[in-house]
Amino acid sequence: MVEYNNKKSKLKYIFLLLIILGGFYIGKILFFKDKRVLGIIAGEKNIILDDNGFKNNFKTNSKTVADFLDTQKIILNEKDLIFPDKSTVIYPGSILEIQRAKKLIISVDKERKEIYGFKNTIGEIILENNLAVKEEDIVKPERKTIAYNNEEIKITRVEIKEEVVKKDIDFKTIEKEDDKLSWRTKKVEVTGEKGTKEIRYEVAYYDGKEVSRKIKETVVTKEPVDKVVTQGTYVKLGKSHTGLASWYAHTGTMAAANPWLPMGSYVKVTNKDNGKSVIVKINDRGPFGPNRIIDLDKVAFEKIASLGQGVVNVKMEEISN
């Protein structure tokens, strides 16, 4: 029984000794491990900084990302991002990445606003900010242009509309002659009527202002009806006279002056040199020069001769109908 107790005591001491030795060993490991980790953190380290695509190697004693930025006087703007975050501990071989936000100043809808983005092109940053910009809207500089910080961007709203405009179509006047009707008679055979048409336009508006209008289609909805007029040409001629005709500016109508014919009567005057003729109404007296039988109003004289001639040989025939 005594021997058994002795063996039990020895085993108890051995077990305690092992616990003590094990604790000492573990403590030693932990002590040196902390020393090693602290040394790595506190010592000089080689790291890489990727600042918006520009990579540089640094030797630093900084413990955290925030310390490194402060030591190197690297400024981050409000919208800039850094990975890993500023509180992260730096180890040898660490890679820090800064993404710089670009500020674009947008002029659109009569407003100026600032947007920020990390993409390369203007169009990508516009999409990044979910701006309501349609494909047909004009962006200057163009969307595919590389974006630079503080760049001014102008967005012009483009709207394409289809418009339909109704317009009248003028009718034509067709004149006919009838030698059985008196020259004073004019008859309207068919009354003219205007037609209508629809013009379909494609209209472009820039910021609400019309800049172009193109005809896409024209549809005649009602054809015009031509006006038909019959003019009588029968002239009953009476006594004939020959002599000189001159001109003067009087009423500006198809009228003339004659020394003896009744006022209000009509005569046919023919230029004997070229055969051109005109019918005029006597509404004045004169001329009174040698062999002058008629003084034509300027507009009437121009029908049979040039004003530069001044005087022409004519045949004057009285009209009785």
WODAJO-V434355 format. One line per field, one symbol per residue. ss: DSSP state (@ for helix, = for strand, . for the rest). psi: psi as a letter, one per 20 degrees, with the letter a starting at -180 (. if undefined). burial: # if it has 9 or more other C-alpha atoms within 8 Angstrom, else .. Layout:
ss = ???
psi = ???
burial = ???
This chain:
ss = .@@@@@@@@@@@@@@@@@@@@@@@@@@@@@@@@@@@@@@@@@..=======..=======...=@@@@@@@.........===.....=.....=====..=======..=======...=@@@@@@@.........===.....=....======.============...==========...=====..=.============..==============..=.========..============......===........======.....========.......======@@@@@@@..@@@.=========..
psi = ghhghghhgghggggghhgggghggghgghghgghgghhgghrpqprppnnkiopqpqpqjqhrgggggggjlopprhiqqpprrhippprpjqopppopppppopoqlkqpqpqqrirgrghhhghhjkqnorhiqppprqhiqpqqpkqpppppppppqpqpppqqoqqqoppqqoiiqqiipppogppqpqrqqppoqopppolipphqopphqppohpqqpqpppppqjppoqcqqqqbqpaqqoeikrmrrqqhhqqpirqqpppohhijqrqprpojrqrrjrpjoiqoqqghghihirqhhhgpqprpppqpi.
burial = .......................................###.########......#.##########..........###...#.#.##..#.#############......####..######.##.......###..##.#.#...#.#######.........#.#.#....#..###..#.#..#################..#..#.#..#.#..#############.#....######....#.######.....########...########..##....##############.#....########..
